[in-house]
Amino acid sequence: MKKAFTILLVLVVFLAFTIPVAYADSIYGTCKHKDGSKVDGTVRVSTSWNNKKVYPRNGKYKLDFGKNVDAKITVYVNGKKYTTISVDGDEKLDILIK
C-alpha cells in the first residue's frame, strides 16, 4: 500500500510539472544572413512578451515562452523591431538578416 501511494505521488508531481510545459507557446524557425549563410550565435532574438532571448545556432532558433501567449507580439532582432506576429501555439518565423 505504501509503495502504491509513493508511485501515485510521483506520478502526480510529474504531471504537475510537465503538463504546463507541454502547452507552452513558442516561436521557432531559421535565421540566415541575406547571402544565405546560417547565423551562429551572433544574433539576438527577443520579443515584447517577456525578457527571454535566444541566440540562433547553426541557423535555427526556438524561443519558448513558458506559458500560453495567445496574443500579438513584436519580435526584435538585435534590439530592432523585425515584425509583429500572432502567437497561439508553436509559430514558425523564419528570420532573414539584411
mmCIF file as gemmi writes it, N, C-alpha and C atoms, coordinates in Angstrom:
data_model
loop_
_atom_site.group_PDB
_atom_site.id
_atom_site.type_symbol
_atom_site.label_atom_id
_atom_site.label_alt_id
_atom_site.label_comp_id
_atom_site.label_asym_id
_atom_site.label_entity_id
_atom_site.label_seq_id
_atom_site.pdbx_PDB_ins_code
_atom_site.Cartn_x
_atom_site.Cartn_y
_atom_site.Cartn_z
_atom_site.occupancy
_atom_site.B_iso_or_equiv
_atom_site.pdbx_formal_charge
_atom_site.auth_seq_id
_atom_site.auth_asym_id
_atom_site.pdbx_PDB_model_num
ATOM 1 N N . MET Axp A 1 ? 0.823 -1.199 0 1 0 ? 1 A 1
ATOM 2 C CA . MET Axp A 1 ? 0 0 0 1 0 ? 1 A 1
ATOM 3 C C . MET Axp A 1 ? 0.869 1.266 0 1 0 ? 1 A 1
ATOM 4 N N . LYS Axp A 2 ? 1.917 1.245 0.794 1 0 ? 2 A 1
ATOM 5 C CA . LYS Axp A 2 ? 2.794 2.402 0.869 1 0 ? 2 A 1
ATOM 6 C C . LYS Axp A 2 ? 3.506 2.629 -0.466 1 0 ? 2 A 1
ATOM 7 N N . LYS Axp A 3 ? 3.888 1.546 -1.144 1 0 ? 3 A 1
ATOM 8 C CA . LYS Axp A 3 ? 4.557 1.656 -2.43 1 0 ? 3 A 1
ATOM 9 C C . LYS Axp A 3 ? 3.609 2.243 -3.481 1 0 ? 3 A 1
ATOM 10 N N . ALA Axp A 4 ? 2.351 1.824 -3.459 1 0 ? 4 A 1
ATOM 11 C CA . ALA Axp A 4 ? 1.36 2.336 -4.408 1 0 ? 4 A 1
ATOM 12 C C . ALA Axp A 4 ? 1.15 3.836 -4.206 1 0 ? 4 A 1
ATOM 13 N N . PHE Axp A 5 ? 1.103 4.265 -2.947 1 0 ? 5 A 1
ATOM 14 C CA . PHE Axp A 5 ? 0.94 5.684 -2.656 1 0 ? 5 A 1
ATOM 15 C C . PHE Axp A 5 ? 2.144 6.483 -3.161 1 0 ? 5 A 1
ATOM 16 N N . THR Axp A 6 ? 3.339 5.955 -2.969 1 0 ? 6 A 1
ATOM 17 C CA . THR Axp A 6 ? 4.554 6.626 -3.432 1 0 ? 6 A 1
ATOM 18 C C . THR Axp A 6 ? 4.554 6.767 -4.949 1 0 ? 6 A 1
ATOM 19 N N . ILE Axp A 7 ? 4.171 5.71 -5.643 1 0 ? 7 A 1
ATOM 20 C CA . ILE Axp A 7 ? 4.103 5.752 -7.106 1 0 ? 7 A 1
ATOM 21 C C . ILE Axp A 7 ? 3.076 6.781 -7.562 1 0 ? 7 A 1
ATOM 22 N N . LEU Axp A 8 ? 1.924 6.799 -6.912 1 0 ? 8 A 1
ATOM 23 C CA . LEU Axp A 8 ? 0.877 7.764 -7.252 1 0 ? 8 A 1
ATOM 24 C C . LEU Axp A 8 ? 1.361 9.194 -7.013 1 0 ? 8 A 1
ATOM 25 N N . LEU Axp A 9 ? 2.045 9.412 -5.913 1 0 ? 9 A 1
ATOM 26 C CA . LEU Axp A 9 ? 2.557 10.741 -5.596 1 0 ? 9 A 1
ATOM 27 C C . LEU Axp A 9 ? 3.584 11.198 -6.636 1 0 ? 9 A 1
ATOM 28 N N . VAL Axp A 10 ? 4.474 10.318 -7.032 1 0 ? 10 A 1
ATOM 29 C CA . VAL Axp A 10 ? 5.468 10.643 -8.055 1 0 ? 10 A 1
ATOM 30 C C . VAL Axp A 10 ? 4.782 10.979 -9.37 1 0 ? 10 A 1
ATOM 31 N N . LEU Axp A 11 ? 3.761 10.229 -9.729 1 0 ? 11 A 1
ATOM 32 C CA . LEU Axp A 11 ? 3.018 10.479 -10.963 1 0 ? 11 A 1
ATOM 33 C C . LEU Axp A 11 ? 2.332 11.843 -10.932 1 0 ? 11 A 1
ATOM 34 N N . VAL Axp A 12 ? 1.71 12.18 -9.828 1 0 ? 12 A 1
ATOM 35 C CA . VAL Axp A 12 ? 1.023 13.47 -9.701 1 0 ? 12 A 1
ATOM 36 C C . VAL Axp A 12 ? 2.023 14.628 -9.807 1 0 ? 12 A 1
ATOM 37 N N . VAL Axp A 13 ? 3.151 14.509 -9.135 1 0 ? 13 A 1
ATOM 38 C CA . VAL Axp A 13 ? 4.17 15.562 -9.199 1 0 ? 13 A 1
ATOM 39 C C . VAL Axp A 13 ? 4.713 15.692 -10.616 1 0 ? 13 A 1
ATOM 40 N N . PHE Axp A 14 ? 4.97 14.57 -11.271 1 0 ? 14 A 1
ATOM 41 C CA . PHE Axp A 14 ? 5.457 14.579 -12.649 1 0 ? 14 A 1
ATOM 42 C C . PHE Axp A 14 ? 4.473 15.298 -13.564 1 0 ? 14 A 1
ATOM 43 N N . LEU Axp A 15 ? 3.2 14.964 -13.46 1 0 ? 15 A 1
ATOM 44 C CA . LEU Axp A 15 ? 2.184 15.597 -14.306 1 0 ? 15 A 1
ATOM 45 C C . LEU Axp A 15 ? 2.048 17.086 -14.001 1 0 ? 15 A 1
ATOM 46 N N . ALA Axp A 16 ? 2.162 17.444 -12.744 1 0 ? 16 A 1
ATOM 47 C CA . ALA Axp A 16 ? 2.039 18.853 -12.363 1 0 ? 16 A 1
ATOM 48 C C . ALA Axp A 16 ? 3.125 19.711 -13.008 1 0 ? 16 A 1
ATOM 49 N N . PHE Axp A 17 ? 4.305 19.137 -13.203 1 0 ? 17 A 1
ATOM 50 C CA . PHE Axp A 17 ? 5.398 19.894 -13.798 1 0 ? 17 A 1
ATOM 51 C C . PHE Axp A 17 ? 5.458 19.791 -15.312 1 0 ? 17 A 1
ATOM 52 N N . THR Axp A 18 ? 4.933 18.733 -15.896 1 0 ? 18 A 1
ATOM 53 C CA . THR Axp A 18 ? 5.061 18.554 -17.343 1 0 ? 18 A 1
ATOM 54 C C . THR Axp A 18 ? 3.874 19.063 -18.134 1 0 ? 18 A 1
ATOM 55 N N . ILE Axp A 19 ? 2.695 19.043 -17.601 1 0 ? 19 A 1
ATOM 56 C CA . ILE Axp A 19 ? 1.517 19.479 -18.359 1 0 ? 19 A 1
ATOM 57 C C . ILE Axp A 19 ? 1.607 20.956 -18.751 1 0 ? 19 A 1
ATOM 58 N N . PRO Axp A 20 ? 1.946 21.884 -17.845 1 0 ? 20 A 1
ATOM 59 C CA . PRO Axp A 20 ? 2.052 23.282 -18.284 1 0 ? 20 A 1
ATOM 60 C C . PRO Axp A 20 ? 3.112 23.49 -19.355 1 0 ? 20 A 1
ATOM 61 N N . VAL Axp A 21 ? 4.205 22.783 -19.289 1 0 ? 21 A 1
ATOM 62 C CA . VAL Axp A 21 ? 5.261 22.922 -20.286 1 0 ? 21 A 1
ATOM 63 C C . VAL Axp A 21 ? 4.8 22.397 -21.63 1 0 ? 21 A 1
ATOM 64 N N . ALA Axp A 22 ? 4.006 21.343 -21.623 1 0 ? 22 A 1
ATOM 65 C CA . ALA Axp A 22 ? 3.542 20.741 -22.869 1 0 ? 22 A 1
ATOM 66 C C . ALA Axp A 22 ? 2.665 21.708 -23.659 1 0 ? 22 A 1
ATOM 67 N N . TYR Axp A 23 ? 2.007 22.628 -22.983 1 0 ? 23 A 1
ATOM 68 C CA . TYR Axp A 23 ? 1.112 23.551 -23.661 1 0 ? 23 A 1
ATOM 69 C C . TYR Axp A 23 ? 1.689 24.956 -23.796 1 0 ? 23 A 1
ATOM 70 N N . ALA Axp A 24 ? 2.966 25.128 -23.508 1 0 ? 24 A 1
ATOM 71 C CA . ALA Axp A 24 ? 3.589 26.443 -23.62 1 0 ? 24 A 1
ATOM 72 C C . ALA Axp A 24 ? 3.775 26.814 -25.089 1 0 ? 24 A 1
ATOM 73 N N . ASP Axp A 25 ? 3.547 28.074 -25.397 1 0 ? 25 A 1
ATOM 74 C CA . ASP Axp A 25 ? 3.718 28.566 -26.762 1 0 ? 25 A 1
ATOM 75 C C . ASP Axp A 25 ? 5.189 28.872 -27.037 1 0 ? 25 A 1
ATOM 76 N N . SER Axp A 26 ? 5.524 28.944 -28.322 1 0 ? 26 A 1
ATOM 77 C CA . SER Axp A 26 ? 6.897 29.261 -28.709 1 0 ? 26 A 1
ATOM 78 C C . SER Axp A 26 ? 6.92 29.837 -30.115 1 0 ? 26 A 1
ATOM 79 N N . ILE Axp A 27 ? 8.039 30.454 -30.444 1 0 ? 27 A 1
ATOM 80 C CA . ILE Axp A 27 ? 8.329 30.786 -31.837 1 0 ? 27 A 1
ATOM 81 C C . ILE Axp A 27 ? 9.631 30.069 -32.186 1 0 ? 27 A 1
ATOM 82 N N . TYR Axp A 28 ? 9.728 29.66 -33.431 1 0 ? 28 A 1
ATOM 83 C CA . TYR Axp A 28 ? 10.911 28.921 -33.867 1 0 ? 28 A 1
ATOM 84 C C . TYR Axp A 28 ? 11.099 29.138 -35.357 1 0 ? 28 A 1
ATOM 85 N N . GLY Axp A 29 ? 12.255 28.795 -35.853 1 0 ? 29 A 1
ATOM 86 C CA . GLY Axp A 29 ? 12.479 28.89 -37.288 1 0 ? 29 A 1
ATOM 87 C C . GLY Axp A 29 ? 13.951 28.953 -37.629 1 0 ? 29 A 1
ATOM 88 N N . THR Axp A 30 ? 14.206 29.364 -38.856 1 0 ? 30 A 1
ATOM 89 C CA . THR Axp A 30 ? 15.582 29.513 -39.312 1 0 ? 30 A 1
ATOM 90 C C . THR Axp A 30 ? 15.999 30.967 -39.167 1 0 ? 30 A 1
ATOM 91 N N . CYS Axp A 31 ? 17.296 31.178 -39.141 1 0 ? 31 A 1
ATOM 92 C CA . CYS Axp A 31 ? 17.841 32.531 -39.067 1 0 ? 31 A 1
ATOM 93 C C . CYS Axp A 31 ? 19.071 32.564 -39.961 1 0 ? 31 A 1
ATOM 94 N N . LYS Axp A 32 ? 18.944 33.307 -41.076 1 0 ? 32 A 1
ATOM 95 C CA . LYS Axp A 32 ? 20.023 33.344 -42.066 1 0 ? 32 A 1
ATOM 96 C C . LYS Axp A 32 ? 20.355 34.778 -42.447 1 0 ? 32 A 1
ATOM 97 N N . HIS Axp A 33 ? 21.59 34.957 -42.902 1 0 ? 33 A 1
ATOM 98 C CA . HIS Axp A 33 ? 22.008 36.235 -43.47 1 0 ? 33 A 1
ATOM 99 C C . HIS Axp A 33 ? 21.482 36.318 -44.904 1 0 ? 33 A 1
ATOM 100 N N . LYS Axp A 34 ? 21.446 37.526 -45.465 1 0 ? 34 A 1
ATOM 101 C CA . LYS Axp A 34 ? 20.896 37.692 -46.818 1 0 ? 34 A 1
ATOM 102 C C . LYS Axp A 34 ? 21.66 36.9 -47.87 1 0 ? 34 A 1
ATOM 103 N N . ASP Axp A 35 ? 22.922 36.562 -47.594 1 0 ? 35 A 1
ATOM 104 C CA . ASP Axp A 35 ? 23.691 35.747 -48.547 1 0 ? 35 A 1
ATOM 105 C C . ASP Axp A 35 ? 23.395 34.252 -48.409 1 0 ? 35 A 1
ATOM 106 N N . GLY Axp A 36 ? 22.493 33.907 -47.486 1 0 ? 36 A 1
ATOM 107 C CA . GLY Axp A 36 ? 22.097 32.509 -47.297 1 0 ? 36 A 1
ATOM 108 C C . GLY Axp A 36 ? 22.868 31.772 -46.224 1 0 ? 36 A 1
ATOM 109 N N . SER Axp A 37 ? 23.907 32.392 -45.679 1 0 ? 37 A 1
ATOM 110 C CA . SER Axp A 37 ? 24.686 31.72 -44.633 1 0 ? 37 A 1
ATOM 111 C C . SER Axp A 37 ? 23.899 31.682 -43.32 1 0 ? 37 A 1
ATOM 112 N N . LYS Axp A 38 ? 24.116 30.624 -42.568 1 0 ? 38 A 1
ATOM 113 C CA . LYS Axp A 38 ? 23.401 30.419 -41.311 1 0 ? 38 A 1
ATOM 114 C C . LYS Axp A 38 ? 23.981 31.297 -40.21 1 0 ? 38 A 1
ATOM 115 N N . VAL Axp A 39 ? 23.093 31.859 -39.401 1 0 ? 39 A 1
ATOM 116 C CA . VAL Axp A 39 ? 23.513 32.627 -38.235 1 0 ? 39 A 1
ATOM 117 C C . VAL Axp A 39 ? 23.953 31.636 -37.159 1 0 ? 39 A 1
ATOM 118 N N . ASP Axp A 40 ? 25.055 31.919 -36.496 1 0 ? 40 A 1
ATOM 119 C CA . ASP Axp A 40 ? 25.551 31.01 -35.469 1 0 ? 40 A 1
ATOM 120 C C . ASP Axp A 40 ? 26.015 31.776 -34.229 1 0 ? 40 A 1
ATOM 121 N N . GLY Axp A 41 ? 25.042 32.186 -33.414 1 0 ? 41 A 1
ATOM 122 C CA . GLY Axp A 41 ? 25.35 32.813 -32.136 1 0 ? 41 A 1
ATOM 123 C C . GLY Axp A 41 ? 25.637 34.296 -32.17 1 0 ? 41 A 1
ATOM 124 N N . THR Axp A 42 ? 25.57 34.922 -33.321 1 0 ? 42 A 1
ATOM 125 C CA . THR Axp A 42 ? 25.921 36.341 -33.431 1 0 ? 42 A 1
ATOM 126 C C . THR Axp A 42 ? 24.716 37.271 -33.45 1 0 ? 42 A 1
ATOM 127 N N . VAL Axp A 43 ? 23.511 36.714 -33.382 1 0 ? 43 A 1
ATOM 128 C CA . VAL Axp A 43 ? 22.278 37.499 -33.457 1 0 ? 43 A 1
ATOM 129 C C . VAL Axp A 43 ? 21.417 37.183 -32.238 1 0 ? 43 A 1
ATOM 130 N N . ARG Axp A 44 ? 20.776 38.222 -31.672 1 0 ? 44 A 1
ATOM 131 C CA . ARG Axp A 44 ? 19.878 38.039 -30.529 1 0 ? 44 A 1
ATOM 132 C C . ARG Axp A 44 ? 18.433 38.202 -30.995 1 0 ? 44 A 1
ATOM 133 N N . VAL Axp A 45 ? 17.592 37.219 -30.681 1 0 ? 45 A 1
ATOM 134 C CA . VAL Axp A 45 ? 16.163 37.284 -30.985 1 0 ? 45 A 1
ATOM 135 C C . VAL Axp A 45 ? 15.427 37.416 -29.658 1 0 ? 45 A 1
ATOM 136 N N . SER Axp A 46 ? 14.57 38.434 -29.555 1 0 ? 46 A 1
ATOM 137 C CA . SER Axp A 46 ? 13.782 38.655 -28.342 1 0 ? 46 A 1
ATOM 138 C C . SER Axp A 46 ? 12.387 39.111 -28.747 1 0 ? 46 A 1
ATOM 139 N N . THR Axp A 47 ? 11.498 39.258 -27.759 1 0 ? 47 A 1
ATOM 140 C CA . THR Axp A 47 ? 10.116 39.65 -28.054 1 0 ? 47 A 1
ATOM 141 C C . THR Axp A 47 ? 9.608 40.677 -27.05 1 0 ? 47 A 1
ATOM 142 N N . SER Axp A 48 ? 8.441 41.215 -27.36 1 0 ? 48 A 1
ATOM 143 C CA . SER Axp A 48 ? 7.772 42.143 -26.456 1 0 ? 48 A 1
ATOM 144 C C . SER Axp A 48 ? 7.029 41.403 -25.346 1 0 ? 48 A 1
ATOM 145 N N . TRP Axp A 49 ? 6.94 40.079 -25.43 1 0 ? 49 A 1
ATOM 146 C CA . TRP Axp A 49 ? 6.146 39.307 -24.468 1 0 ? 49 A 1
ATOM 147 C C . TRP Axp A 49 ? 6.83 39.188 -23.113 1 0 ? 49 A 1
ATOM 148 N N . ASN Axp A 50 ? 8.106 38.873 -23.113 1 0 ? 50 A 1
ATOM 149 C CA . ASN Axp A 50 ? 8.846 38.735 -21.859 1 0 ? 50 A 1
ATOM 150 C C . ASN Axp A 50 ? 10.318 39.054 -22.11 1 0 ? 50 A 1
ATOM 151 N N . ASN Axp A 51 ? 11.143 38.845 -21.119 1 0 ? 51 A 1
ATOM 152 C CA . ASN Axp A 51 ? 12.556 39.214 -21.271 1 0 ? 51 A 1
ATOM 153 C C . ASN Axp A 51 ? 13.434 38.064 -21.756 1 0 ? 51 A 1
ATOM 154 N N . LYS Axp A 52 ? 12.841 36.987 -22.228 1 0 ? 52 A 1
ATOM 155 C CA . LYS Axp A 52 ? 13.633 35.868 -22.74 1 0 ? 52 A 1
ATOM 156 C C . LYS Axp A 52 ? 14.24 36.231 -24.087 1 0 ? 52 A 1
ATOM 157 N N . LYS Axp A 53 ? 15.409 35.672 -24.334 1 0 ? 53 A 1
ATOM 158 C CA . LYS Axp A 53 ? 16.067 35.893 -25.621 1 0 ? 53 A 1
ATOM 159 C C . LYS Axp A 53 ? 16.818 34.63 -26.003 1 0 ? 53 A 1
ATOM 160 N N . VAL Axp A 54 ? 17.053 34.489 -27.293 1 0 ? 54 A 1
ATOM 161 C CA . VAL Axp A 54 ? 17.818 33.351 -27.798 1 0 ? 54 A 1
ATOM 162 C C . VAL Axp A 54 ? 18.844 33.85 -28.807 1 0 ? 54 A 1
ATOM 163 N N . TYR Axp A 55 ? 19.879 33.055 -28.962 1 0 ? 55 A 1
ATOM 164 C CA . TYR Axp A 55 ? 20.934 33.325 -29.938 1 0 ? 55 A 1
ATOM 165 C C . TYR Axp A 55 ? 20.964 32.136 -30.891 1 0 ? 55 A 1
ATOM 166 N N . PRO Axp A 56 ? 20.416 32.287 -32.098 1 0 ? 56 A 1
ATOM 167 C CA . PRO Axp A 56 ? 20.338 31.16 -33.032 1 0 ? 56 A 1
ATOM 168 C C . PRO Axp A 56 ? 21.686 30.472 -33.237 1 0 ? 56 A 1
ATOM 169 N N . ARG Axp A 57 ? 21.637 29.149 -33.266 1 0 ? 57 A 1
ATOM 170 C CA . ARG Axp A 57 ? 22.817 28.321 -33.503 1 0 ? 57 A 1
ATOM 171 C C . ARG Axp A 57 ? 22.596 27.487 -34.747 1 0 ? 57 A 1
ATOM 172 N N . ASN Axp A 58 ? 23.599 27.427 -35.585 1 0 ? 58 A 1
ATOM 173 C CA . ASN Axp A 58 ? 23.539 26.633 -36.818 1 0 ? 58 A 1
ATOM 174 C C . ASN Axp A 58 ? 22.314 26.998 -37.665 1 0 ? 58 A 1
ATOM 175 N N . GLY Axp A 59 ? 21.931 28.282 -37.625 1 0 ? 59 A 1
ATOM 176 C CA . GLY Axp A 59 ? 20.836 28.762 -38.453 1 0 ? 59 A 1
ATOM 177 C C . GLY Axp A 59 ? 19.443 28.461 -37.948 1 0 ? 59 A 1
ATOM 178 N N . LYS Axp A 60 ? 19.317 27.973 -36.7 1 0 ? 60 A 1
ATOM 179 C CA . LYS Axp A 60 ? 17.993 27.654 -36.15 1 0 ? 60 A 1
ATOM 180 C C . LYS Axp A 60 ? 17.849 28.236 -34.751 1 0 ? 60 A 1
ATOM 181 N N . TYR Axp A 61 ? 16.592 28.525 -34.38 1 0 ? 61 A 1
ATOM 182 C CA . TYR Axp A 61 ? 16.324 29.026 -33.038 1 0 ? 61 A 1
ATOM 183 C C . TYR Axp A 61 ? 14.956 28.539 -32.576 1 0 ? 61 A 1
ATOM 184 N N . LYS Axp A 62 ? 14.748 28.557 -31.271 1 0 ? 62 A 1
ATOM 185 C CA . LYS Axp A 62 ? 13.435 28.314 -30.679 1 0 ? 62 A 1
ATOM 186 C C . LYS Axp A 62 ? 13.378 29.096 -29.38 1 0 ? 62 A 1
ATOM 187 N N . LEU Axp A 63 ? 12.338 29.915 -29.244 1 0 ? 63 A 1
ATOM 188 C CA . LEU Axp A 63 ? 12.134 30.698 -28.043 1 0 ? 63 A 1
ATOM 189 C C . LEU Axp A 63 ? 10.845 30.22 -27.385 1 0 ? 63 A 1
ATOM 190 N N . ASP Axp A 64 ? 10.97 29.534 -26.249 1 0 ? 64 A 1
ATOM 191 C CA . ASP Axp A 64 ? 9.81 29.045 -25.502 1 0 ? 64 A 1
ATOM 192 C C . ASP Axp A 64 ? 9.358 30.124 -24.532 1 0 ? 64 A 1
ATOM 193 N N . PHE Axp A 65 ? 8.051 30.385 -24.519 1 0 ? 65 A 1
ATOM 194 C CA . PHE Axp A 65 ? 7.518 31.416 -23.64 1 0 ? 65 A 1
ATOM 195 C C . PHE Axp A 65 ? 7.206 30.902 -22.244 1 0 ? 65 A 1
ATOM 196 N N . GLY Axp A 66 ? 7.084 29.594 -22.066 1 0 ? 66 A 1
ATOM 197 C CA . GLY Axp A 66 ? 6.83 29.038 -20.744 1 0 ? 66 A 1
ATOM 198 C C . GLY Axp A 66 ? 5.369 28.985 -20.365 1 0 ? 66 A 1
ATOM 199 N N . LYS Axp A 67 ? 4.508 29.591 -21.159 1 0 ? 67 A 1
ATOM 200 C CA . LYS Axp A 67 ? 3.056 29.53 -20.934 1 0 ? 67 A 1
ATOM 201 C C . LYS Axp A 67 ? 2.355 29.942 -22.217 1 0 ? 67 A 1
ATOM 202 N N . ASN Axp A 68 ? 1.036 29.927 -22.189 1 0 ? 68 A 1
ATOM 203 C CA . ASN Axp A 68 ? 0.265 30.315 -23.365 1 0 ? 68 A 1
ATOM 204 C C . ASN Axp A 68 ? 0.35 31.829 -23.562 1 0 ? 68 A 1
ATOM 205 N N . VAL Axp A 69 ? 0.553 32.235 -24.806 1 0 ? 69 A 1
ATOM 206 C CA . VAL Axp A 69 ? 0.637 33.656 -25.135 1 0 ? 69 A 1
ATOM 207 C C . VAL Axp A 69 ? -0.7 34.136 -25.693 1 0 ? 69 A 1
ATOM 208 N N . ASP Axp A 70 ? -1.167 33.509 -26.751 1 0 ? 70 A 1
ATOM 209 C CA . ASP Axp A 70 ? -2.436 33.856 -27.394 1 0 ? 70 A 1
ATOM 210 C C . ASP Axp A 70 ? -2.59 35.37 -27.588 1 0 ? 70 A 1
ATOM 211 N N . ALA Axp A 71 ? -1.585 35.991 -28.201 1 0 ? 71 A 1
ATOM 212 C CA . ALA Axp A 71 ? -1.604 37.439 -28.416 1 0 ? 71 A 1
ATOM 213 C C . ALA Axp A 71 ? -0.671 37.798 -29.562 1 0 ? 71 A 1
ATOM 214 N N . LYS Axp A 72 ? -0.795 39.053 -30.012 1 0 ? 72 A 1
ATOM 215 C CA . LYS Axp A 72 ? 0.158 39.576 -30.991 1 0 ? 72 A 1
ATOM 216 C C . LYS Axp A 72 ? 1.375 40.07 -30.224 1 0 ? 72 A 1
ATOM 217 N N . ILE Axp A 73 ? 2.554 39.702 -30.714 1 0 ? 73 A 1
ATOM 218 C CA . ILE Axp A 73 ? 3.788 40.139 -30.07 1 0 ? 73 A 1
ATOM 219 C C . ILE Axp A 73 ? 4.728 40.714 -31.12 1 0 ? 73 A 1
ATOM 220 N N . THR Axp A 74 ? 5.629 41.549 -30.674 1 0 ? 74 A 1
ATOM 221 C CA . THR Axp A 74 ? 6.652 42.101 -31.554 1 0 ? 74 A 1
ATOM 222 C C . THR Axp A 74 ? 7.929 41.294 -31.37 1 0 ? 74 A 1
ATOM 223 N N . VAL Axp A 75 ? 8.549 40.937 -32.483 1 0 ? 75 A 1
ATOM 224 C CA . VAL Axp A 75 ? 9.812 40.202 -32.462 1 0 ? 75 A 1
ATOM 225 C C . VAL Axp A 75 ? 10.926 41.188 -32.8 1 0 ? 75 A 1
ATOM 226 N N . TYR Axp A 76 ? 11.983 41.154 -31.998 1 0 ? 76 A 1
ATOM 227 C CA . TYR Axp A 76 ? 13.135 42.032 -32.189 1 0 ? 76 A 1
ATOM 228 C C . TYR Axp A 76 ? 14.358 41.202 -32.558 1 0 ? 76 A 1
ATOM 229 N N . VAL Axp A 77 ? 15.15 41.711 -33.473 1 0 ? 77 A 1
ATOM 230 C CA . VAL Axp A 77 ? 16.422 41.093 -33.84 1 0 ? 77 A 1
ATOM 231 C C . VAL Axp A 77 ? 17.513 42.114 -33.538 1 0 ? 77 A 1
ATOM 232 N N . ASN Axp A 78 ? 18.396 41.739 -32.629 1 0 ? 78 A 1
ATOM 233 C CA . ASN Axp A 78 ? 19.452 42.649 -32.159 1 0 ? 78 A 1
ATOM 234 C C . ASN Axp A 78 ? 18.879 43.97 -31.651 1 0 ? 78 A 1
ATOM 235 N N . GLY Axp A 79 ? 17.724 43.899 -30.99 1 0 ? 79 A 1
ATOM 236 C CA . GLY Axp A 79 ? 17.108 45.078 -30.395 1 0 ? 79 A 1
ATOM 237 C C . GLY Axp A 79 ? 16.272 45.922 -31.329 1 0 ? 79 A 1
ATOM 238 N N . LYS Axp A 80 ? 16.232 45.58 -32.61 1 0 ? 80 A 1
ATOM 239 C CA . LYS Axp A 80 ? 15.443 46.341 -33.582 1 0 ? 80 A 1
ATOM 240 C C . LYS Axp A 80 ? 14.202 45.552 -33.971 1 0 ? 80 A 1
ATOM 241 N N . LYS Axp A 81 ? 13.08 46.271 -34.135 1 0 ? 81 A 1
ATOM 242 C CA . LYS Axp A 81 ? 11.832 45.608 -34.5 1 0 ? 81 A 1
ATOM 243 C C . LYS Axp A 81 ? 11.995 44.869 -35.822 1 0 ? 81 A 1
ATOM 244 N N . TYR Axp A 82 ? 11.626 43.584 -35.81 1 0 ? 82 A 1
ATOM 245 C CA . TYR Axp A 82 ? 11.691 42.779 -37.029 1 0 ? 82 A 1
ATOM 246 C C . TYR Axp A 82 ? 10.294 42.616 -37.617 1 0 ? 82 A 1
ATOM 247 N N . THR Axp A 83 ? 9.329 42.199 -36.783 1 0 ? 83 A 1
ATOM 248 C CA . THR Axp A 83 ? 7.953 42.009 -37.243 1 0 ? 83 A 1
ATOM 249 C C . THR Axp A 83 ? 7.025 41.847 -36.047 1 0 ? 83 A 1
ATOM 250 N N . THR Axp A 84 ? 5.734 41.842 -36.322 1 0 ? 84 A 1
ATOM 251 C CA . THR Axp A 84 ? 4.719 41.536 -35.322 1 0 ? 84 A 1
ATOM 252 C C . THR Axp A 84 ? 3.974 40.299 -35.793 1 0 ? 84 A 1
ATOM 253 N N . ILE Axp A 85 ? 3.81 39.324 -34.894 1 0 ? 85 A 1
ATOM 254 C CA . ILE Axp A 85 ? 3.114 38.086 -35.251 1 0 ? 85 A 1
ATOM 255 C C . ILE Axp A 85 ? 2.114 37.715 -34.167 1 0 ? 85 A 1
ATOM 256 N N . SER Axp A 86 ? 1.108 36.937 -34.558 1 0 ? 86 A 1
ATOM 257 C CA . SER Axp A 86 ? 0.165 36.36 -33.604 1 0 ? 86 A 1
ATOM 258 C C . SER Axp A 86 ? 0.725 35.03 -33.134 1 0 ? 86 A 1
ATOM 259 N N . VAL Axp A 87 ? 0.765 34.843 -31.828 1 0 ? 87 A 1
ATOM 260 C CA . VAL Axp A 87 ? 1.283 33.598 -31.265 1 0 ? 87 A 1
ATOM 261 C C . VAL Axp A 87 ? 0.156 32.873 -30.554 1 0 ? 87 A 1
ATOM 262 N N . ASP Axp A 88 ? -0.143 31.678 -31.032 1 0 ? 88 A 1
ATOM 263 C CA . ASP Axp A 88 ? -1.136 30.797 -30.419 1 0 ? 88 A 1
ATOM 264 C C . ASP Axp A 88 ? -0.662 29.375 -30.678 1 0 ? 88 A 1
ATOM 265 N N . GLY Axp A 89 ? 0.193 28.873 -29.811 1 0 ? 89 A 1
ATOM 266 C CA . GLY Axp A 89 ? 0.814 27.567 -30.023 1 0 ? 89 A 1
ATOM 267 C C . GLY Axp A 89 ? 2.252 27.768 -30.449 1 0 ? 89 A 1
ATOM 268 N N . ASP Axp A 90 ? 2.749 26.855 -31.248 1 0 ? 90 A 1
ATOM 269 C CA . ASP Axp A 90 ? 4.11 26.961 -31.777 1 0 ? 90 A 1
ATOM 270 C C . ASP Axp A 90 ? 4.04 27.613 -33.15 1 0 ? 90 A 1
ATOM 271 N N . GLU Axp A 91 ? 4.593 28.808 -33.265 1 0 ? 91 A 1
ATOM 272 C CA . GLU Axp A 91 ? 4.529 29.574 -34.507 1 0 ? 91 A 1
ATOM 273 C C . GLU Axp A 91 ? 5.896 29.61 -35.178 1 0 ? 91 A 1
ATOM 274 N N . LYS Axp A 92 ? 5.918 29.322 -36.473 1 0 ? 92 A 1
ATOM 275 C CA . LYS Axp A 92 ? 7.173 29.365 -37.22 1 0 ? 92 A 1
ATOM 276 C C . LYS Axp A 92 ? 7.399 30.763 -37.773 1 0 ? 92 A 1
ATOM 277 N N . LEU Axp A 93 ? 8.604 31.271 -37.57 1 0 ? 93 A 1
ATOM 278 C CA . LEU Axp A 93 ? 9.003 32.567 -38.104 1 0 ? 93 A 1
ATOM 279 C C . LEU Axp A 93 ? 10.449 32.454 -38.567 1 0 ? 93 A 1
ATOM 280 N N . ASP Axp A 94 ? 10.648 32.447 -39.875 1 0 ? 94 A 1
ATOM 281 C CA . ASP Axp A 94 ? 11.996 32.425 -40.433 1 0 ? 94 A 1
ATOM 282 C C . ASP Axp A 94 ? 12.509 33.858 -40.514 1 0 ? 94 A 1
ATOM 283 N N . ILE Axp A 95 ? 13.73 34.069 -40.045 1 0 ? 95 A 1
ATOM 284 C CA . ILE Axp A 95 ? 14.317 35.404 -39.968 1 0 ? 95 A 1
ATOM 285 C C . ILE Axp A 95 ? 15.428 35.536 -40.998 1 0 ? 95 A 1
ATOM 286 N N . LEU Axp A 96 ? 15.371 36.623 -41.76 1 0 ? 96 A 1
ATOM 287 C CA . LEU Axp A 96 ? 16.405 36.928 -42.745 1 0 ? 96 A 1
ATOM 288 C C . LEU Axp A 96 ? 17.094 38.221 -42.321 1 0 ? 96 A 1
ATOM 289 N N . ILE Axp A 97 ? 18.384 38.147 -42.046 1 0 ? 97 A 1
ATOM 290 C CA . ILE Axp A 97 ? 19.155 39.31 -41.617 1 0 ? 97 A 1
ATOM 291 C C . ILE Axp A 97 ? 19.663 40.037 -42.852 1 0 ? 97 A 1
ATOM 292 N N . LYS Axp A 98 ? 19.251 41.294 -43.008 1 0 ? 98 A 1
ATOM 293 C CA . LYS Axp A 98 ? 19.633 42.079 -44.192 1 0 ? 98 A 1
ATOM 294 C C . LYS Axp A 98 ? 20.876 42.883 -43.945 1 0 ? 98 A 1
